[in-house]
Amino acid sequence: MKSLVAKYLVEFVVIITGISLSFYVENLNQNNYKENLKNQSLKRVLKNLETDTRDFEFNLEANRKAIYSSDWISERNKNLQFYSKDSVGFHLNRAIYFNTIFVDNQEEYRGLQNSGLIELIENENIVTNLQQKYIVHEFFKKIENFIMDRRLYLDDFANRNLKYKSYKTDNLGLAIDRIYTGKQNIPQHIIEALKDKRTYHNFYIKRIKSRVKADTNLFELIKNEINN
């Protein structure tokens, strides 16, 4: 009788152990699967960071050129008649029309949020940095809207006083070959609008530089998360 009880007890322990191991392995596989999904999403986020960096470099250069030309016009306006119409047209065109539209890809980040995979990220700094990143992106777009509003205000003056000589573009692919057709110095209200626009360009540049620095740090944090 005792041997029979012992036999069934052993069989029971074996069954329970087998079931427990089965659940353990299944749970382990599920965790590994989710971990792999998280890392795949983070790798795509890294690609997005690389794309954002290239866009930031483009935006920085375009905004710097707009500022330089705005200063060129403002500083020379009282003596504009002493400068060639080509030079005035070149800088007035850049000051008005060198603007950017930042388009980001938030799909992978939103996917991490919606799937709950973001909870698997071990380094909390990654989560907070990602959240801050896309909040700042929306702020970038608002600054660009302010710049665009100034550009639209200047549009009528540009259409009346600038003429295309050709469709030549610079290294950014932006049109540069326009001549100034105005017969006198630029009106003060236009100069003030250019200065106002310049202020937004400068503010935008500072924000971009700050984000580039933060993205560089975020890139390294994500790489370490994936490798771990």
LOSE-422492 format. One record per atom (N, C-alpha, C, CB): x, y, z. Coordinates in steps of 0.2 Angstrom, whole numbers, plus 5000, padded with zeros to 4 digits. Glycine has a CB too. Layout:
N
XYZ...
END
This chain:
228
500449945000500050005000500450065000499550005006500950065004501450125005501850134998501950115010502050074995502350084989501950114983502650014986501250094984500750124979500650194980500150084979500650214986500550294987501150324985500450304995501750294987502350334985502450334977502950294987502150284974502150284966501750344964501950214963501150344966500750404964500950464966499950394967501250474972501550534974502150554969501850534981502550514967503050524963502750544956503550464962502250514954501950534947501650604948501450474945501350614953501050674954501550734954500650684961502150724958502650774958502950784951503250754963503050724947503250734940502850774936503350664937502150764937501650794933501650874934500950764934501650884941501650954943502250994941501550964951502850954942503450984939503450994932504050934941503150954928503150954921502751014919502850894918502151024922501751084921502051144923501051074925502351144928502751204931503251224926502951194938503651174924504151194919503851214912504551134918503351184910502951204904502751284905502351164903502451294910502251364911502851414911501851374918503351394915503951434915504251444908504551394920504351394904504651394898504251444893504751324894503551434894503051474890503151544892502351444891503151554898503251624901503851654899503151624908504451614899505051644897505051654889505651584898504751614885504751624878504351694877504451564875503751694880503351754880503751824881502751754884504151814887504551874889505051894884504851864896505451834881505951844876505651874870506251774874505051854868504651874862504551954863504051844861504251974869504152044870504752084870503752054876505352054873505952084873506252104866506452044877506152054862506352054855505952114851506351994851505352114852504852164849505052234851504152154851505252234858505452304861506052324857505552294868506552284857507252294854507152314846507752244855506752274843506552294836506352364835506052244833505852384839505552454839506052504841504952454844506552484846507052534848507552544842507352514854507652494838508152494833507852544827508252424830507152544826506852584822506852654824506152564820506752664831506852734834507552754833506752724842508052714833508752734831508752764824509252684832508452724820508452754813508152814812508052694808507552824816507252894816507652944818506552884820508052934824508452984826509053004821508852954833509252954817509752974812509453014807510052904809508853004805508453044800508353114803507753014798508153114809508053184813508653224813507753174820509253194814509853224814510053254807510453174816509853224802510053244795509553304794509953194790508953304796508453354795508653414799507753334797508853404805509053454810509653494806509253434817510153454803510753494800510453534794511253434798510053504790509753544785509353614788509253504781508953604793508653654796509053714799508153634801509553684802510053734805510353774799510653694809510653744794510953784789510453834785511253734783509853814784509353854781509153914785508753814779509053904791508953954796509554004797508653934803510153974797510754024798510754064792511353974799510654034786510754084780510154134780510654034774509554114782509054164783509254224787508354134785509554204793509754254798510354304795510054224804510854274792511354304789511154354784511854254785510654334779510454384774509954434777510054344769509554414782509154464785509654524788508754434791510154504792510654554794510954594789511154514799511154564783511454594778510954654775511554544772510354634774509854684772509754744777509154654770509654724783509554774788510154824789509354734795510754794789511354834790511454884784511954794791511254864778511454904772510854944769511654854767510254934772509654964769509755044768509054954774510055084772510055154771510555174765510355184778510955124763511355134758511255084752512155134760510655064752510555004747510755024740509854984748510655084738510855104731511555094729510655174730511955084734512655074732512854994731513155104738512354954732512454884731512154854725512254844737512354804722512054784716511354754717512554724712510954764712510254734712510254654713509854754706510854624710510854554711511054534718511454524707511454574722511654554729511054564733512254594731510654624732510154634736509554584735509854714734509454564729508954514727509154444730508854504720509754434730509954364733509854364740510754354732510054414744509954414751509254424753510354474755508854474750508154484752507754414751507854534747507954384745507554314744507754264749507854284737508354264751508554214757508254234763509254204758508254294765507954324771507154304772508054394772506854304766506154294766505954224765505854334761506254184761506054124759506354064761506054124751506954074765507354014767506953994774508054034768506553954774506153924779506153854779505453954780505953814784505953744785505253714787506553724789505153654786504553624788504853554791504053604783504853544797505053484801504553434801505353504808504753374798504253324798504553264801504053304790504253234807504553184810504153124810504653204818504453064812504153004811504052974819504552944807503452984821503352964828502952894829502853014832502952854823502552794823502852744828502552764816503552734828503852684832503752704839504552674830503852764841503752784848503052774850503952854849502552794846501852784848501652704848501352814842501952664844501852594844502152564851502252564839502752594853502952564860502452584865503652604861502152644865501752664870501052624870501552744869500752614864500152584863500152514865499852594856500752484863500852404864501052394871501352384860501252444875501452424882502152404882501052374885502452404877503252374876503652434880503452364869503452494880503852544883503952534890503552614882503552494893503652474900504252424901502952444903504452394896504952344896505652374896504952294891505652444894506252474894506552484901506252544890507152464902507452464909507652534911508052414909507952564906508252634908507752684908508852654903507452714913506952764913507152824910506752774921507752844909508052904906507852894899508752904907507752834896507552834889506852854888507652764886506452824892505752844892505552914893505352804898505852944898505753024899506053064893506053044906506653044890506953074885506553074879507653054884506253014877505853004872505153044872505652934871504953044878504353094879504453164878504053084886505053184881505253254880505353274873505853274884505653224869505853234862505253254858506253174859504753214858504153224854503753284856503753164853503753304862503453364865503853424861503453374872504553424861504953474858504753474851505653464860504653414848504553414840503953454839504453344838503453454843502853494842502953564843502253464846503353584847503553654848503953674842504053654855504353634839504753654833504253684828505153604831503753644827503253654822502853714823502753594821502753734830502453794831502853854830502253794839503553854831503953904829503953914822504653884832504053854818503953864811503353894808504053794808502853884812502153924810502253994811501653894814502554014816502754094817503154114811503054104824503654084810504154104804503754104798504754054803503254054796502854054790502454114790502553994790502154134796501654194796502054254794501354204803502654264796503054324794503254314787503754324798503354264784503554254777502954274773503754184775502354254775501754264771501554344771501154234774501754374777501654444777502154484772501854474785502754454771503254484767503154464759503954464769502654414758502554394752502454444746502054344752501954484748501754534743502354584741501154584746502754604746503254644745503754614740503654674751503854544742504354504738504154504730504454434741503454484730503254474723503254544719502454454723503254594722503254664719503954684717502854714723504454664721505154684721505654634719505254724727505454574718505954524717505754494710506054474722506254474706506154444700506654384699506254494694506454334697506854274695507254284689506454204694507954274690508354274684508454204681509054304687508454154686508454084684508154044689509254064682508153974688507953934693508553894697507453884690509153934697509653904701509553894708510353954700509853844711509753824718510353824722509253764719510453824728511053814732511053744734511053864738511553734739511653664741511153634745512353654745510653674747510053644750509453634746509853694756509553654739509053644734508553704734508653584736508753764738508253814738508453874733508253844745507953904730508053954725508454014727507353974722508954034723509354094726509454144720510054064728509254134714509454184709508854234707509654144703508754284712508254334711508554404711507654324716508354444707508654514707508154564710508754534700508354614714507954664717507754714712508254694723507154724711506854774706506554834709506354744702506654844715506354904718506854964717506354894726506555024717506955084715507155124721506555124710507055104727507255144733507355094738506655194735507555124744507755074750507155044752508055124756507254984755506654944758506254984763506854874760505654984763505255014768505354994775504455014767505355034780505555014787505054964790505455074791504454964788503954904790504154844788503254924789504454834782504754774779505354754783504854774772505854804784506454784788506254764795506854854789505754794798505554774805505254694805504954814808504854684799504554614799505154564798504154614793505654584794506254544793506654524800506754574788506654584804506954574810506554534815507054644814505954534814505454494818505554424816504754514818505554414810505654344807506354314809505554344800506854354809507554334811507554314819508054394810507154344823507154324830506854254831506654374834506354234827506054174827506554124824505454164823506954144819507454094816507954084822507754124810508154134825508754124830508454084836508954194833507854094838507554054843507553974841506854074845507353964835507253904832507953864832506953904825508453904830509153874830509353844837509653924827509253894842509453874849509053814851509353934853508453804849508053744852508353684848507353754850508453694842508753634838509353604841508853654830509853654842510453634845510453594851510953694846509953624855509853584862509553514860509353624866509153504856508853444854509353394851508253454849509753424847510253384844510753354849510753424839510953394854511353364860510953314864511553424865510353324865509953274869509853214865509253304870509753214858509653154854510353114854509453174847510853154854511553114854511553074860512153164854511353094866511353064872510853004872511253104878510253024869509752974869509952914864509053004866510252924859510552874854510952824858510952904848511452844862511852804866511452764871512452844869511052794874510652764879510252704876510152804883509952714870509552664867509952604864509152694861510552624862511052574860511252524865511652604857511352554871511552514877510952474879511752564883510352494879509752464881509652394876509152504880509752404870509752354865510252304866509752374858510852324868511452274868511352234875512052314868511052264880510952234886510452184886510852284892
END
